[in-house]
Amino acid sequence: MKQIEKLLEWLDRSTCNFMAVATIRRELEEAGFRELKQEDKWELNPGDKYFMVKNDSAIFAFIVGESDLSEGGFRIVSAHSDSPCFKLKPNPEIIGDGGVVSLNVEKYGGGILYTWFDRPLSISGRVLLRGSDPFSPVTKLIDLQRPIATIPHLAIHFNRGVNEGNPLSVQKDMKPVIGYFSREEIEEALAEGGFIKKILAEELGVRGADILDYELNLYPFERADLVGVSEEYFQSARIDDLSMAFAGLEALLCEADTPCDATRILAVFDNEETGSGTKQGAASPVLRDMMERMIAVMGGESEDIYRALARSFMISADDAHAWHPNYNEKYDPTNHPVIGGGPVVKINANCKYMTDGLSAAVFRSLCEQAGVECQYFVNHADVAGGSTLGNISSSQFDIKGVDMGNAIWAMHSARETAGVTDHLDAIKVFRKFFEG
């Protein structure tokens, strides 16, 4: 259970995309991985361990293969750092009667809105401070790590039909409240740029005037924990997709000293929940550029990237929907994975996933070698499915691969549920994939 305790700790630290990457960075550095920056000249050696960070919110760790890169190819586990949440808008303070201050927020991704009501909420993200020149702002990560807000529900007495369906407006219904203040306190805060800038300045020990901008999100201030008679489940915010990112990280760290001809990569993209269309998302050339650069630095020729990709495989790891005992009718009758049943291969006849028969067979063989069960997820035939990292990545480079994940409940809720043994099994499969 040591790996599960570690996972719960990781989830508690990784309260947003930026903090998730910071958590992964720290683990990589402790394991002897060295950071490479895009703007620097690279020098690589077979067997050495490196990582690259993009935008503070995506991270790419790799171990250079022992053989020629065009011969060994790449073995990639990809996941994403972001989860649905609420992001603070600029000038977010809304002052109401009695000095009550709420925050103007925007929905990020497709979350289950009503799960955010009446929870203790905190704030994390990054703050951009005035630097030496306009093109070099100073970045500071921040996590308040205390409950400073809540989104209060309207009492049932004012909405008798709340349990019969309750359409929600983000702009109207989902404004978090941070407290009530005197007129003097409000005037003082506004003079310092607002309550949020005042809080940030105090937390970081800087002047409010030096805060140029920020990217902040709310998160539920609740610890990840084990649930169930035998503690067979774990619950947390952000299980989708940090559980897969951390399973990939754990596997890479466990196999880091195992010699391998292939170059092994853990790619944790950002912005999957909004379509991946950013410079740090899977629809960008960031991973392909990195692989091309590796080959060039190692003395390869221009065609070697194509030879390498032809010998490569990607596991696109993003959690799947578990069969729900209260909603059997929502699921395919013969392909509905259960929590505790092992990793899930995701299949769609209309090619919403990168999985095909060949890649599903490869993944199933890996599961067999790792000694774990394998399940399948296929949508109910009357329900349209979404896509994930696999297909988006394959629009940037030609690679064989499979979309998979672990089965979870309440995907995109403020608190999701997953299986303990499934997480351990995913690590076993990823380790087998990274073995060589």
Phi and psi in degrees as a GROMACS rama.xvg file:
@    title "Ramachandran Plot"
@    xaxis  label "Phi"
@    yaxis  label "Psi"
@TYPE xy
-59.6358  -39.3467  LYS-2
-67.052  -31.0905  GLN-3
-73.0617  -42.0942  ILE-4
-59.2782  -39.7465  GLU-5
-64.9156  -42.5376  LYS-6
-59.0633  -46.6308  LEU-7
-61.5352  -39.7277  LEU-8
-64.6276  -43.897  GLU-9
-58.9625  -44.6598  TRP-10
-62.7087  -39.7579  LEU-11
-65.7716  -34.3485  ASP-12
-75.6956  -29.9369  ARG-13
-95.0204  69.7847  SER-14
-82.127  -4.26309  THR-15
-161.228  178.075  CYS-16
-58.3277  -41.487  ASN-17
-65.4532  -42.5043  PHE-18
-71.2673  -31.3723  MET-19
-62.4173  -45.5459  ALA-20
-65.6278  -37.2756  VAL-21
-62.4792  -39.5042  ALA-22
-63.1124  -46.8262  THR-23
-64.6084  -42.507  ILE-24
-56.9297  -46.8711  ARG-25
-60.8408  -42.6315  ARG-26
-64.4121  -40.0563  GLU-27
-65.4633  -44.7316  LEU-28
-61.9774  -41.1151  GLU-29
-64.8117  -26.3511  GLU-30
-90.5359  6.2217  ALA-31
90.8492  11.2593  GLY-32
-76.699  141.191  PHE-33
-107.521  139.716  ARG-34
-79.8688  137.222  GLU-35
-114.351  139.265  LEU-36
-107.86  145.024  LYS-37
-60.177  -34.1653  GLN-38
-81.581  -7.78234  GLU-39
-95.0293  164.405  ASP-40
-81.1633  134.846  LYS-41
-98.0637  144.149  TRP-42
-131.19  121.812  GLU-43
-120.957  149.106  LEU-44
-132.886  143.058  ASN-45
-54.5466  135.187  PRO-46
84.5534  -11.601  GLY-47
-79.4459  159.39  ASP-48
-117.936  131.043  LYS-49
-140.247  165.423  TYR-50
-149.645  155.857  PHE-51
-132.698  136.014  MET-52
-109.211  138.81  VAL-53
-122.149  121.633  LYS-54
63.1926  17.3271  ASN-55
64.4536  0.64818  ASP-56
-126.777  -0.945255  SER-57
-135.915  148.032  ALA-58
-144.546  142.582  ILE-59
-132.225  108.809  PHE-60
-103.955  142.182  ALA-61
-150.369  153.075  PHE-62
-119.081  118.078  ILE-63
-65.3547  132.922  VAL-64
-65.1864  156.054  GLY-65
-75.7146  -22.9128  GLU-66
-101.843  176.082  SER-67
-53.8022  133.383  ASP-68
-60.7402  -35.35  LEU-69
-69.7182  -22.3613  SER-70
-89.5892  -40.7113  GLU-71
-80.3603  -28.1694  GLY-72
68.7372  -168.269  GLY-73
-121.056  140.977  PHE-74
-117.292  115.288  ARG-75
-120.133  129.889  ILE-76
-108.878  122.398  VAL-77
-114.938  147.287  SER-78
-151.712  -171.815  ALA-79
-137.804  154.496  HIS-80
-94.4644  -14.9731  SER-81
-97.4515  158.049  ASP-82
-143.976  156.179  SER-83
-58.5672  140.488  PRO-84
-164.441  -168.041  CYS-85
-117.763  130.203  PHE-86
-106.298  142.233  LYS-87
-76.3947  134.223  LEU-88
-79.7256  162.941  LYS-89
-61.3896  152.348  PRO-90
47.6028  58.7675  ASN-91
-81.5801  -13.0992  PRO-92
-71.4294  130.414  GLU-93
-120.452  118.123  ILE-94
-100.306  125.219  ILE-95
-117.516  -169.691  GLY-96
-58.3721  145.448  ASP-97
70.2774  13.2917  GLY-98
75.931  15.7254  GLY-99
-70.7179  129.436  VAL-100
-113.598  121.37  VAL-101
-116.156  171.216  SER-102
-116.572  139.262  LEU-103
-84.9149  117.57  ASN-104
-126.317  164.505  VAL-105
-125.999  139.752  GLU-106
-73.6475  131.615  LYS-107
-109.701  120.438  TYR-108
75.0304  -170.808  GLY-109
-108.34  71.8026  GLY-110
-82.0755  163.044  GLY-111
-85.2672  100.729  ILE-112
-60.6855  -44.71  LEU-113
-68.8709  -13.3115  TYR-114
-73.1648  -9.69397  THR-115
-90.0774  -7.93017  TRP-116
-69.5878  146.007  PHE-117
57.3582  33.4542  ASP-118
-113.479  150.783  ARG-119
-70.7054  130.408  PRO-120
-123.072  143.786  LEU-121
-123.186  -174.979  SER-122
-131.501  135.942  ILE-123
-144.328  166.672  SER-124
153.056  -149.325  GLY-125
-129.015  150.487  ARG-126
-122.687  135.166  VAL-127
-106.119  119.691  LEU-128
-106.599  157.129  LEU-129
-57.5917  130.735  ARG-130
-114.913  -160.905  GLY-131
-70.6255  -25.7047  SER-132
-153.246  166.656  ASP-133
-58.841  -25.8544  PRO-134
-91.3487  3.69303  PHE-135
-132.635  60.6116  SER-136
-65.8528  153.182  PRO-137
-90.0375  128.685  VAL-138
-98.7132  130.59  THR-139
-126.308  128.107  LYS-140
-84.9849  147.311  LEU-141
-143.197  140.454  ILE-142
-142.473  111.047  ASP-143
-64.9736  -29.1446  LEU-144
54.4908  35.0968  GLN-145
-154.835  150.022  ARG-146
-76.2329  111.993  PRO-147
-116.641  1.03703  ILE-148
-150.595  163.251  ALA-149
-154.165  152.847  THR-150
-108.373  98.5609  ILE-151
-75.5112  138.314  PRO-152
-76.2435  151.374  HIS-153
-74.5604  135.884  LEU-154
-59.8994  146.084  ALA-155
-59.7055  -25.8953  ILE-156
-63.3289  -24.3525  HIS-157
-97.6886  -5.30113  PHE-158
-148.839  77.6764  ASN-159
-62.9791  -20.5113  ARG-160
-95.7005  16.6143  GLY-161
-59.5751  -32.4949  VAL-162
-87.2412  3.48838  ASN-163
-108.496  9.08626  GLU-164
125.832  128.448  GLY-165
-141.481  83.2189  ASN-166
-59.4478  138.358  PRO-167
-119.779  142.43  LEU-168
-107.458  123.91  SER-169
-60.3114  -43.3325  VAL-170
-65.2405  -34.3067  GLN-171
-97.8061  -46.7768  LYS-172
-92.1799  -21.7944  ASP-173
-107.759  22.6495  MET-174
-77.7782  119.801  LYS-175
-74.5904  143.75  PRO-176
-101.455  133.202  VAL-177
-108.428  -4.95934  ILE-178
146.135  -179.819  GLY-179
-122.457  144.053  TYR-180
-137.799  155.985  PHE-181
-74.9726  165.773  SER-182
-60.6371  -38.1401  ARG-183
-66.18  -41.749  GLU-184
-64.2399  -39.8047  GLU-185
-65.0988  -45.6055  ILE-186
-61.9525  -40.6799  GLU-187
-63.6494  -44.3556  GLU-188
-64.9479  -43.0635  ALA-189
-64.7524  -32.901  LEU-190
-67.565  -22.1816  ALA-191
-99.834  13.5496  GLU-192
98.5725  2.94586  GLY-193
112.912  165.657  GLY-194
-62.7189  -41.3985  PHE-195
-65.0708  -47.8837  ILE-196
-63.3278  -35.0263  LYS-197
-64.3595  -43.6324  LYS-198
-64.2433  -44.8053  ILE-199
-61.9758  -45.1405  LEU-200
-61.0715  -43.3068  ALA-201
-65.7419  -40.6787  GLU-202
-66.889  -39.8826  GLU-203
-90.5744  -11.2888  LEU-204
69.7313  40.2618  GLY-205
-127.449  173.022  VAL-206
-82.9024  139.342  ARG-207
-57.566  -32.4557  GLY-208
-66.5111  -19.4217  ALA-209
-88.5171  -4.1729  ASP-210
-83.8883  111.246  ILE-211
-84.2548  -39.2967  LEU-212
-165.203  175.279  ASP-213
-157.216  158.415  TYR-214
-128.04  103.104  GLU-215
-125.494  143.959  LEU-216
-133.155  156.878  ASN-217
-83.8837  147.877  LEU-218
-143.301  150.609  TYR-219
-67.5485  125.348  PRO-220
-86.2885  72.4078  PHE-221
-141.56  134.37  GLU-222
-75.3372  146.243  ARG-223
-64.1184  145.26  ALA-224
-154.252  163.83  ASP-225
-89.1936  146.771  LEU-226
-139.562  153.009  VAL-227
110.915  157.781  GLY-228
-55.9865  -40.451  VAL-229
-108.512  20.5217  SER-230
52.8039  44.4239  GLU-231
-84.0491  -13.8362  GLU-232
-112.014  157.202  TYR-233
-126.678  145.854  PHE-234
-124.262  141.845  GLN-235
-171.48  164.573  SER-236
-74.3662  155.81  ALA-237
68.6979  17.6832  ARG-238
-56.8511  -42.5102  ILE-239
-87.3298  103.978  ASP-240
-127.026  21.4708  ASP-241
-67.3866  -27.367  LEU-242
-61.7031  -38.1509  SER-243
-73.3997  -39.5702  MET-244
-59.7342  -42.3324  ALA-245
-76.1285  -29.7036  PHE-246
-64.7842  -42.3494  ALA-247
-64.1442  -41.2673  GLY-248
-63.1761  -47.4484  LEU-249
-59.5697  -42.4451  GLU-250
-64.1871  -43.7261  ALA-251
-63.4897  -41.6556  LEU-252
-66.4887  -38.3938  LEU-253
-66.4401  -32.4544  CYS-254
-102.836  8.23945  GLU-255
-59.8731  -31.0211  ALA-256
-98.1736  6.49553  ASP-257
-86.2291  120.269  THR-258
-60.1547  141.156  PRO-259
-150.471  135.143  CYS-260
-68.3721  -35.7014  ASP-261
-77.1528  151.917  ALA-262
-85.5816  118.733  THR-263
-95.5169  133.227  ARG-264
-130.301  134.251  ILE-265
-107.974  115.545  LEU-266
-111.882  111.376  ALA-267
-110.151  100.15  VAL-268
-82.1335  170.332  PHE-269
-114.947  167.535  ASP-270
64.5306  25.2599  ASN-271
-63.4582  -35.7559  GLU-272
-69.361  -12.0584  GLU-273
-119.62  18.678  THR-274
105.909  -3.57264  GLY-275
69.1213  11.2366  SER-276
-88.8537  47.6868  GLY-277
-126.218  172.026  THR-278
-65.0991  -19.0596  LYS-279
-107.818  9.46036  GLN-280
-96.9492  169.703  GLY-281
-68.3571  -18.018  ALA-282
-83.2572  -2.31289  ALA-283
-91.862  166.59  SER-284
-84.1444  12.6944  PRO-285
-59.2671  -43.0251  VAL-286
-73.2207  -42.46  LEU-287
-60.8679  -44.3213  ARG-288
-57.5253  -41.0282  ASP-289
-64.6238  -42.8246  MET-290
-67.4323  -42.2579  MET-291
-60.4761  -39.6161  GLU-292
-66.6443  -40.6962  ARG-293
-55.7199  -48.0687  MET-294
-63.8651  -42.2472  ILE-295
-64.0416  -43.4907  ALA-296
-65.2033  -33.403  VAL-297
-84.4309  10.3857  MET-298
87.089  17.5842  GLY-299
-76.8424  169.708  GLY-300
-99.6888  171.277  GLU-301
-62.1535  -31.9026  SER-302
-83.3273  -8.15337  GLU-303
-65.8154  -28.3616  ASP-304
-61.7262  -37.3511  ILE-305
-70.9211  -38.2372  TYR-306
-66.2195  -41.0081  ARG-307
-64.9232  -45.6751  ALA-308
-64.1769  -33.5971  LEU-309
-65.0762  -20.9237  ALA-310
-103.914  13.0303  ARG-311
-106.527  167.227  SER-312
-150.426  141.027  PHE-313
-119.791  132.977  MET-314
-101.586  108.259  ILE-315
-87.3845  107.168  SER-316
-104.271  106.528  ALA-317
-145.718  130.899  ASP-318
-58.8745  155.739  ASP-319
-114.296  167.867  ALA-320
-85.5997  124.872  HIS-321
-85.0159  146.245  ALA-322
-56.4287  132.642  TRP-323
-108.14  124.498  HIS-324
-63.4781  -19.7504  PRO-325
-91.8651  -8.59482  ASN-326
-137.932  51.2897  TYR-327
-56.0611  -32.4269  ASN-328
-68.7428  -13.1891  GLU-329
-81.8302  -9.72101  LYS-330
-113.937  156.066  TYR-331
-61.0128  137.649  ASP-332
-67.1198  -23.3496  PRO-333
-120.932  -5.40891  THR-334
-134.594  64.8081  ASN-335
-123.633  105.769  HIS-336
-67.2071  150.736  PRO-337
-114.76  151.288  VAL-338
-64.6111  131.091  ILE-339
95.6065  -2.53572  GLY-340
-94.7063  0.0282316  GLY-341
102.894  174.288  GLY-342
-57.7709  153.108  PRO-343
-118.363  126.398  VAL-344
-87.108  130.114  VAL-345
-103.108  126.238  LYS-346
-127.204  139.903  ILE-347
-145.641  126.4  ASN-348
-64.0971  -25.8462  ALA-349
-94.5187  19.2314  ASN-350
63.3008  35.6302  CYS-351
-74.5849  -19.7631  LYS-352
-114.133  160.866  TYR-353
-81.1211  -8.54591  MET-354
-60.5202  133.55  THR-355
-132.655  -177.434  ASP-356
-58.9779  -40.4008  GLY-357
-63.8716  -49.9798  LEU-358
-69.9301  -32.9026  SER-359
-63.9696  -38.8276  ALA-360
-65.9279  -40.1276  ALA-361
-60.7397  -47.9053  VAL-362
-66.204  -39.8208  PHE-363
-63.2077  -37.8332  ARG-364
-63.894  -40.0291  SER-365
-61.4899  -40.9286  LEU-366
-62.0955  -42.9624  CYS-367
-61.924  -43.6162  GLU-368
-64.7234  -33.3609  GLN-369
-81.4551  -9.30834  ALA-370
75.4494  33.2456  GLY-371
-124.46  156.395  VAL-372
-76.3243  156.878  GLU-373
-130.266  138.243  CYS-374
-120.643  171.211  GLN-375
-125.965  141.939  TYR-376
-117.521  125.106  PHE-377
-131.931  137.46  VAL-378
-63.5089  149.305  ASN-379
-49.8729  135.306  HIS-380
-62.552  -18.1199  ALA-381
-96.9001  7.11094  ASP-382
-120.534  127.865  VAL-383
-74.9893  142.744  ALA-384
-104.079  162.871  GLY-385
-99.2277  178.268  GLY-386
-113.737  175.059  SER-387
-146.026  -154.259  THR-388
-63.163  -33.8135  LEU-389
-58.8479  -58.8576  GLY-390
-63.6377  -36.2783  ASN-391
-64.9162  -42.8832  ILE-392
-65.2101  -39.6571  SER-393
-71.2032  -8.3611  SER-394
-78.1785  -13.8544  SER-395
-99.7995  -28.9275  GLN-396
-154.485  151.414  PHE-397
-84.9039  109.604  ASP-398
-150.611  145.182  ILE-399
-77.6383  148.324  LYS-400
-176.656  171.678  GLY-401
-132.485  140.985  VAL-402
-94.2456  127.066  ASP-403
-147.366  175.826  MET-404
-178.898  -176.84  GLY-405
-102.174  150.408  ASN-406
-76.2424  128.026  ALA-407
-134.402  158.699  ILE-408
-97.6513  152.92  TRP-409
59.6263  41.6398  ALA-410
-54.6992  131.912  MET-411
76.2856  12.2268  HIS-412
-77.8793  163.987  SER-413
-66.8422  -14.8564  ALA-414
-148.111  113.053  ARG-415
-101.902  167.266  GLU-416
-130.96  134.453  THR-417
-138.557  174.6  ALA-418
-100.442  136.171  GLY-419
-62.346  -50.6431  VAL-420
-66.4908  -30.9287  THR-421
-63.0784  -41.3473  ASP-422
-64.3395  -44.3438  HIS-423
-62.7709  -37.8703  LEU-424
-66.8145  -39.2221  ASP-425
-61.0431  -41.4986  ALA-426
-60.8567  -41.9557  ILE-427
-61.0836  -43.7288  LYS-428
-67.0493  -44.668  VAL-429
-62.9637  -36.753  PHE-430
-63.4585  -43.0364  ARG-431
-60.752  -40.6442  LYS-432
-63.1664  -38.1447  PHE-433
-87.4491  -4.40784  PHE-434
-63.2401  -40.7506  GLU-435
